[in-house]
Amino acid sequence: MQLAPANTIQYFEPVSKALSLIQSTGQCVLVMDDKKYLGLLDERQVHSRKSDVARERCGKVAVKTPVISSAGSIGEICDAFFAGRFKTLPVMEGDRLLGTIGRFELLSMLLEDGHLHGHKVREHMTSPILTVDAAAPVNLVHALMQKSNVRRLAVVENGQLVGIISVFDLLKAMDKPKDRMPQRAERPHGINAPVSSFMRKNVENIAQGASMSDAVRRMLDKKVSALIVTDGLRPVGILTAKDVFETVMHESGETRVFVSGLHDLDKDVSPDIMELGEGLLKKLGKGAGAHALAIHIKKVGSEYMASAHLRGDRMLRATATDYTIMDSVRSALDGVRTQMVKTKTVGMGKRGN
C-alpha cells in the first residue's frame, strides 16, 4: 500500500488555517487532538457551512471517517471508501498515524492488481442519469439534486451533453458576493443564475461498451472521480469511483448489501438495514437477476432520505424520506420491489404480443 504524508492540524486551530493548507497542497487535512485522529476536513465541508472560518475551530467542522488498518485487505479498503464520499482516508497502525491513502491511489491499485478484468461499464454504471437543461436556474437544479439524492447532474442542450454540475459547484454558485474566499474569479451569483454559468464544460465521458479498466484509466489520467457514460453524444448513465469500489466489494463475495452514509450515532442500525436488503434480494430470487443492493442514507433536516440501488440484469433505483432511518429504508426497498414487479409485467406483456 503506497501512502502519502498526512496534512495535519490541531482541533483548536481556526478553519481558515486549514483552508489555506488545503488550497496550498490540494490535499485534505486530518484534524488531530495532539496525536489522536478526530476527523477529516476538506473544502466541501468549509463551503457547506455558513460561518466565519476565522473564528470556527477545525474540531467543530471535521467529519469523522473510517480508519484504514495498515494490514487491511483491498476489499476492506474499498469498503471504507464506499462508506462515504471521501477523497482521502487515514491509515493507522494501532493508534499511530502512518499516512493517508487517496481514492486515486486505491483506483490505481485495483487496476494494477487486475480486479476489474472482464467487467464492462454498462454493467456497473448508474442509469439512467438525471439531466438538466443548461438554461435552468440554480435554485431548481439544487432542488432536483436534493429531491433525487444525487450529487451530480448532466447538463444538456437539445438532448446533447454540454456539461456537468455537482453539489460542490452549486454551493459555490449560491455563495453571496461577499464570499469568504475573495480569490475566486467573479461570476454571476444567485439562485436565479443559469446552471450554464457554473457547470464544468470539459466533461469526461466514456462509451457504455468500454471496459471498467479503461474507465479507471480515464479517471486516473484526468483526475476525476466520475465519468458520464454516453451513447454517441447522448448521456445514458454515470460511473463513479464508488461504483468501482462496489464492483470489487461484490467480487469478494463477502456481502451483497452495501450500506453507506450512516453517521457514527446511527451505525447500530446497519445490521438491520442489511437484513432488510438481504430479505429483498431473497424475495426477488435468482430469476430477477439481482445480485447486489446499495443503500445510502442521508440526513435532511429532521428527516432521513434513503436511496436504494439494485444492480443486476435490471438497474433499479428508488428514494424515500421519513422521520426514522428504518422507515425510510423500508419505503425505498418497497419502491424497488414495485419497480421490479412493473418491469416483469411489462416484459410478460411484450412476450404475449
C-alpha positions as CSV (number, residue, x, y, z in Angstrom):
1,M,0.0,0.0,0.0
2,Q,1.5,3.3,-1.1
3,L,1.0,6.0,1.5
4,A,1.2,9.8,1.3
5,P,2.3,12.1,4.1
6,A,-0.7,13.4,6.1
7,N,-1.5,17.1,6.3
8,T,-2.5,17.6,10.0
9,I,-3.9,20.4,12.0
10,Q,-4.9,20.6,15.7
11,Y,-8.6,20.7,16.6
12,F,-8.5,24.1,18.3
13,E,-7.0,25.9,15.3
14,P,-9.2,28.1,13.0
15,V,-10.8,26.7,9.9
16,S,-9.2,29.5,7.9
17,K,-5.8,28.0,8.6
18,A,-6.9,24.6,7.5
19,L,-8.4,26.1,4.3
20,S,-5.1,27.8,3.5
21,L,-3.4,24.4,3.9
22,I,-5.9,22.6,1.7
23,Q,-5.6,25.2,-1.0
24,S,-1.8,25.3,-1.0
25,T,-1.4,21.5,-1.1
26,G,-4.6,20.4,-2.9
27,Q,-5.0,17.7,-0.1
28,C,-7.5,17.1,2.7
29,V,-6.5,17.9,6.3
30,L,-6.6,15.5,9.2
31,V,-7.8,17.1,12.4
32,M,-5.9,15.9,15.5
33,D,-6.1,16.1,19.2
34,D,-2.4,16.0,19.8
35,K,-1.6,12.6,18.2
36,K,-5.2,11.3,18.3
37,Y,-7.1,11.4,15.0
38,L,-10.5,13.1,15.2
39,G,-11.7,13.6,11.7
40,L,-11.2,14.9,8.2
41,L,-11.6,18.4,6.7
42,D,-11.8,19.3,3.1
43,E,-13.0,22.3,1.0
44,R,-16.5,20.8,0.7
45,Q,-17.0,20.9,4.5
46,V,-16.0,24.5,4.6
47,H,-18.3,25.5,1.8
48,S,-21.3,23.7,3.3
49,R,-21.1,25.7,6.5
50,K,-22.3,29.3,6.6
51,S,-19.9,30.5,9.3
52,D,-16.9,32.7,9.9
53,V,-13.9,30.5,9.1
54,A,-11.6,32.7,11.1
55,R,-13.5,32.0,14.3
56,E,-14.8,28.5,13.9
57,R,-12.5,25.7,15.1
58,C,-11.4,22.7,13.0
59,G,-12.7,20.3,15.6
60,K,-16.3,21.6,15.1
61,V,-16.2,21.1,11.3
62,A,-14.2,17.9,10.9
63,V,-16.1,14.8,9.7
64,K,-15.3,11.5,11.4
65,T,-14.3,8.9,8.8
66,P,-13.4,5.2,8.7
67,V,-9.8,4.4,9.5
68,I,-7.9,2.0,7.4
69,S,-5.7,-0.6,9.1
70,S,-2.1,-1.0,7.7
71,A,-2.9,-4.7,7.4
72,G,-6.3,-4.1,5.7
73,S,-7.2,-6.1,2.5
74,I,-8.2,-4.5,-0.8
75,G,-11.9,-5.3,0.0
76,E,-11.7,-3.6,3.4
77,I,-10.1,-0.5,1.9
78,C,-12.8,-0.4,-0.8
79,D,-15.5,-0.8,1.9
80,A,-14.0,2.2,3.9
81,F,-14.1,4.5,0.8
82,F,-17.6,3.2,-0.1
83,A,-19.0,4.2,3.3
84,G,-18.9,7.9,2.4
85,R,-17.7,10.5,-0.1
86,F,-14.0,10.6,0.9
87,K,-11.1,11.8,-1.2
88,T,-8.6,10.6,1.4
89,L,-8.6,8.4,4.4
90,P,-6.1,7.9,7.3
91,V,-4.0,4.7,7.6
92,M,-3.2,3.6,11.1
93,E,-1.2,1.0,12.8
94,G,-2.9,0.7,16.2
95,D,-3.2,4.3,17.4
96,R,-0.3,5.6,15.3
97,L,-1.0,7.6,12.1
98,L,1.2,6.2,9.3
99,G,-0.1,8.4,6.5
100,T,-3.0,8.6,4.1
101,I,-4.3,6.8,1.0
102,G,-6.4,8.7,-1.6
103,R,-9.1,7.3,-3.8
104,F,-7.0,7.7,-6.9
105,E,-4.2,5.6,-5.3
106,L,-6.8,2.9,-4.5
107,L,-8.1,3.0,-8.1
108,S,-4.6,2.6,-9.3
109,M,-4.1,-0.4,-7.0
110,L,-7.3,-2.0,-8.3
111,L,-6.2,-1.5,-11.9
112,E,-2.7,-2.8,-11.4
113,D,-3.9,-5.9,-9.5
114,G,-6.4,-6.9,-12.2
115,H,-9.5,-6.6,-10.0
116,L,-11.5,-5.0,-12.9
117,H,-10.7,-7.6,-15.6
118,G,-13.7,-8.7,-17.6
119,H,-16.1,-6.0,-16.3
120,K,-17.9,-3.6,-18.7
121,V,-19.0,-0.1,-17.9
122,R,-22.6,-0.8,-18.8
123,E,-22.8,-3.5,-16.1
124,H,-21.8,-1.1,-13.3
125,M,-22.9,2.4,-14.3
126,T,-25.9,4.1,-12.7
127,S,-28.5,4.5,-15.3
128,P,-30.5,6.5,-16.4
129,I,-28.6,9.6,-15.4
130,L,-30.6,12.7,-14.3
131,T,-30.2,15.6,-16.7
132,V,-30.9,19.3,-16.6
133,D,-31.2,21.9,-19.3
134,A,-28.3,24.4,-19.5
135,A,-30.8,27.3,-19.1
136,A,-32.3,26.0,-15.8
137,P,-31.8,28.3,-12.8
138,V,-29.5,27.2,-10.0
139,N,-32.3,27.0,-7.4
140,L,-34.3,24.5,-9.5
141,V,-31.2,22.4,-10.1
142,H,-30.4,22.4,-6.3
143,A,-34.0,21.3,-5.5
144,L,-33.7,18.5,-8.1
145,M,-30.5,17.2,-6.5
146,Q,-32.0,17.3,-3.0
147,K,-35.2,15.5,-4.1
148,S,-33.3,12.8,-6.0
149,N,-30.4,12.5,-3.5
150,V,-27.7,12.8,-6.2
151,R,-24.6,14.8,-6.2
152,R,-24.1,15.3,-10.0
153,L,-26.3,16.1,-12.9
154,A,-25.5,16.0,-16.6
155,V,-26.2,19.3,-18.3
156,V,-27.8,19.1,-21.8
157,E,-28.7,21.3,-24.7
158,N,-31.1,19.9,-27.3
159,G,-30.5,16.5,-25.8
160,Q,-26.7,16.6,-26.2
161,L,-24.2,16.6,-23.3
162,V,-22.6,20.1,-22.8
163,G,-21.5,20.0,-19.2
164,I,-21.8,18.6,-15.7
165,I,-22.8,20.2,-12.4
166,S,-22.0,18.9,-8.9
167,V,-23.3,19.8,-5.4
168,F,-19.9,21.5,-4.7
169,D,-20.4,23.6,-7.9
170,L,-23.8,24.7,-6.6
171,L,-22.5,25.5,-3.2
172,K,-20.1,28.0,-4.8
173,A,-22.8,29.2,-7.1
174,M,-25.1,30.1,-4.2
175,D,-22.4,31.9,-2.1
176,K,-23.0,35.6,-1.7
177,P,-20.7,38.1,-3.4
178,K,-19.2,38.9,0.0
179,D,-17.7,35.5,-0.1
180,R,-15.1,34.4,2.4
181,M,-12.9,33.3,-0.4
182,P,-12.2,36.5,-2.3
183,Q,-9.6,34.9,-4.6
184,R,-12.3,33.3,-6.7
185,A,-12.9,34.9,-10.1
186,E,-16.1,37.0,-10.4
187,R,-19.0,35.1,-11.9
188,P,-22.8,35.6,-11.7
189,H,-24.2,34.8,-8.3
190,G,-27.6,34.0,-7.0
191,I,-30.2,31.3,-7.1
192,N,-31.7,32.5,-10.4
193,A,-28.5,32.4,-12.4
194,P,-28.5,29.7,-15.2
195,V,-26.7,26.5,-14.4
196,S,-24.6,27.0,-17.5
197,S,-22.7,29.8,-15.6
198,F,-21.4,27.2,-13.1
199,M,-21.2,23.9,-14.9
200,R,-17.9,22.3,-15.9
201,K,-17.8,22.3,-19.7
202,N,-14.9,19.9,-20.0
203,V,-16.8,16.7,-19.3
204,E,-15.0,13.5,-19.2
205,N,-17.1,10.7,-20.7
206,I,-16.8,7.1,-21.8
207,A,-18.8,4.8,-24.0
208,Q,-21.1,2.3,-22.3
209,G,-19.4,-0.6,-24.0
210,A,-15.9,0.3,-22.7
211,S,-14.2,-1.8,-20.1
212,M,-14.0,-0.9,-16.5
213,S,-10.2,-0.9,-16.7
214,D,-10.4,1.7,-19.5
215,A,-12.8,3.8,-17.4
216,V,-10.4,3.7,-14.4
217,R,-7.5,4.7,-16.6
218,R,-9.5,7.7,-17.8
219,M,-10.3,8.7,-14.2
220,L,-6.7,8.4,-13.2
221,D,-5.5,10.3,-16.3
222,K,-7.9,13.1,-15.9
223,K,-8.0,13.1,-12.1
224,V,-11.8,12.9,-12.0
225,S,-13.9,10.6,-9.8
226,A,-16.9,10.4,-12.2
227,L,-17.4,9.8,-15.9
228,I,-20.5,10.5,-17.9
229,V,-21.5,7.3,-19.8
230,T,-22.6,8.1,-23.4
231,D,-24.2,6.6,-26.4
232,G,-22.9,8.8,-29.1
233,L,-23.5,12.4,-27.7
234,R,-26.4,11.3,-25.5
235,P,-25.8,10.8,-21.8
236,V,-27.1,7.4,-20.7
237,G,-25.5,6.9,-17.3
238,I,-22.8,7.8,-14.9
239,L,-19.9,5.8,-13.5
240,T,-18.2,6.9,-10.2
241,A,-15.3,5.8,-8.1
242,K,-17.8,4.4,-5.6
243,D,-19.3,2.2,-8.4
244,V,-15.8,0.8,-9.0
245,F,-15.3,0.1,-5.3
246,E,-18.7,-1.6,-5.1
247,T,-17.7,-3.8,-8.0
248,V,-14.6,-5.1,-6.2
249,M,-16.6,-5.5,-2.9
250,H,-19.2,-7.6,-4.7
251,E,-16.5,-9.7,-6.4
252,S,-15.1,-10.6,-2.9
253,G,-18.3,-12.4,-2.2
254,E,-18.4,-11.2,1.4
255,T,-21.7,-9.4,1.1
256,R,-24.4,-8.5,-1.3
257,V,-25.9,-5.5,0.5
258,F,-23.8,-2.3,0.9
259,V,-24.7,0.5,3.3
260,S,-23.3,4.0,3.2
261,G,-23.9,7.4,4.6
262,L,-24.6,6.5,8.3
263,H,-23.2,8.8,10.9
264,D,-21.5,7.3,14.0
265,L,-24.6,7.7,16.2
266,D,-26.7,5.8,13.7
267,K,-24.4,2.9,12.8
268,D,-26.0,0.5,15.2
269,V,-28.9,0.1,12.7
270,S,-26.6,-1.0,9.9
271,P,-27.1,-4.8,10.6
272,D,-30.9,-4.2,10.5
273,I,-30.6,-2.4,7.1
274,M,-28.5,-5.2,5.7
275,E,-31.1,-7.7,6.9
276,L,-33.9,-5.9,5.1
277,G,-31.7,-5.7,2.0
278,E,-30.9,-9.4,2.0
279,G,-34.6,-10.1,2.5
280,L,-35.5,-8.2,-0.6
281,L,-32.8,-10.0,-2.7
282,K,-34.2,-13.4,-1.5
283,K,-37.8,-12.4,-2.3
284,L,-36.8,-11.3,-5.8
285,G,-34.9,-14.6,-6.3
286,K,-32.3,-15.5,-8.9
287,G,-34.9,-15.2,-11.6
288,A,-34.9,-11.5,-11.2
289,G,-31.2,-11.3,-12.0
290,A,-30.5,-9.2,-8.9
291,H,-27.0,-9.6,-7.4
292,A,-26.3,-6.6,-5.3
293,L,-28.1,-3.8,-3.4
294,A,-26.6,-0.5,-2.4
295,I,-28.4,1.6,0.2
296,H,-27.3,5.2,1.0
297,I,-28.7,7.2,4.0
298,K,-28.7,11.0,4.1
299,K,-29.9,13.2,6.9
300,V,-32.1,16.0,5.5
301,G,-33.2,18.4,8.3
302,S,-35.3,16.3,10.7
303,E,-35.8,13.5,8.2
304,Y,-33.8,10.7,6.7
305,M,-33.6,10.1,3.0
306,A,-32.8,6.5,1.9
307,S,-31.7,5.6,-1.7
308,A,-31.8,2.0,-2.8
309,H,-30.0,1.0,-5.9
310,L,-30.5,-2.6,-7.2
311,R,-27.8,-4.0,-9.5
312,G,-28.3,-6.9,-11.8
313,D,-30.0,-7.6,-15.1
314,R,-32.0,-4.5,-14.4
315,M,-30.7,-1.4,-12.7
316,L,-33.4,0.0,-10.4
317,R,-33.3,2.9,-8.0
318,A,-35.8,4.3,-5.5
319,T,-35.7,7.0,-2.9
320,A,-37.8,7.6,0.1
321,T,-37.9,10.1,3.0
322,D,-39.2,9.5,6.6
323,Y,-38.6,10.5,10.2
324,T,-36.7,7.3,11.0
325,I,-33.9,5.6,9.2
326,M,-35.6,2.2,9.1
327,D,-38.9,3.6,7.8
328,S,-37.2,5.4,5.0
329,V,-35.2,2.3,4.1
330,R,-38.4,0.1,4.1
331,S,-40.2,2.6,1.8
332,A,-37.2,2.8,-0.6
333,L,-37.0,-1.0,-0.8
334,D,-40.7,-1.2,-1.4
335,G,-40.2,1.3,-4.3
336,V,-37.5,-1.0,-5.8
337,R,-39.8,-4.1,-5.4
338,T,-42.7,-2.2,-7.1
339,Q,-40.4,-1.2,-10.0
340,M,-39.3,-4.8,-10.4
341,V,-42.9,-6.1,-10.5
342,K,-43.8,-3.5,-13.1
343,T,-40.8,-4.4,-15.2
344,K,-41.7,-8.1,-15.1
345,T,-45.3,-7.3,-16.0
346,V,-44.2,-5.2,-19.0
347,G,-41.9,-8.0,-20.1
348,M,-44.6,-10.6,-19.9
349,G,-47.0,-8.3,-21.9
350,K,-44.4,-8.0,-24.7
351,R,-43.9,-11.7,-24.8
352,G,-47.6,-12.2,-25.0
353,N,-47.8,-10.0,-28.0
